[in-house]
């Protein structure tokens, strides 16, 4: 079940015992890191700027196909 459909279900079941379990399931789904491919992240580019906590980082692919993250 996707997170959005789980939220829709839990909003309809407010106050029930199942709501408590569904909330725990939704929280668990949010805590699991979701993999993303480097191709999807870079979107066909060789490098991408990432802003984290107000700092800029550069994620790039080297000539040997490795990923490098620099500040």
N, C-alpha and C positions, 0 to 999 in steps of 0.2 A: 504494500500500500504506500502510495507516495505521501510525502509530508503534507501537501496541500489537501489531499483527500482525507487524510487522518484528521487534520484541523477542522475540516467541514463536518466530519462525523462527530468529533468531540463537541463542537458548538451546538449540535442538535441534541446531544445527550447530556446536557448540563445538569448537574445534580445527581446523576446516577452513579452506581458503583463502577460501571463500565467506563465512565468518564475518567475516573482516577487511573485505571489501567491504560486507557488510550493516551492520557497525558504523559504517563511514564514511557510508553512506547515512542511517542513523538519526541520527547526529550532525549531518549536514547538514540533515535535516528539523527538528531541534530548533533550529537556528540561524536558520531563516527566520521572520521575524515573521508571526504569523497575524492577519489583519485581523479586527476585531470591530466591528459596527455600534454607533453611539451608542445606538440604541434597545435593543439587547440589553444593553449595559453599564448603561444607566440603568433598564431594566426598567419602563418606563412612568412613571417619576418625572421631575420637573423638575430634581432635583439628587441627587447621590450623594457620600457621603464615601469617600475613598480614603486608606488608610494606606500610606505608603511610607517605609521606613527609620525607623519610629517617629514620623513626622510625619503629621499629618492635613491633607488637602487636600479642597477642595470642588469637584466638577465639576458645573457647572450649565448649563442651556440658558437663554439670554437671551430676552427678548420678541421679538427679531428672528430667533430660531432659531440663534444662534451658540453655540458651546461656550466656556465660560470655566473655567479651572482656577485656583483661588486657594488660598493657604496660610492 
